[in-house]
């Protein structure tokens, strides 16, 4: 994995809200086909960093380069082109309650591509099938369990066949059995399709189950305090904050 080229490079990034800086001088790469996890305690800036990485927030302080394009400096049309290669699963699934699953999943296709209705229906069935939701095309989000909503959100994130998938707390609010199903699904997509994954979480079961590499953010430092294989960090880190986190003595 270390020999693969980076598909995302973050350099000197400062992130925050208005005058409040949450993160300073953030630097890391995400490699092609990697499951890369951003972790840390509450309020450390995990989700904020993800929003900068997908271009929801933009700043003049630093760079986020995706497939050679700095999304912090390009115009909206160029950013839209980059986003065609990205899929995002937000924490809630972000499904629109008044739309069926088929309508929710089709939204990215309708926005970015001129495709025939027959082809769109085929893509919907394929992606719902990949997340074990075949036959649920006409169901509404209110008719689904929490795990099913997450899987439906994943189907929508994948409908454009993205090369990079972003996840914000994919196991939040799920029971352990359903969480394990989501972990297996993420790992299977990565292994079978080679999709690069960037995941925000503090779920240790998820981290140790699927992560190739992690960075750990710290609220006080406003930056990265650890980077590497989580299994190695758990054993050999010289930073007590890192050891506490990975050995479950970390307090939110």
Helices and strands as residue ranges (DSSP letters): E 6-17, E 20-31, E 35-40, H 46-53, E 63-66, E 69-70, H 76-83, E 86-89, H 101-112, H 117-130, G 141-143, H 146-158, E 164-168, H 176-193, E 196-200, H 204-210, E 213-218, E 223-228, H 230-236, H 240-246
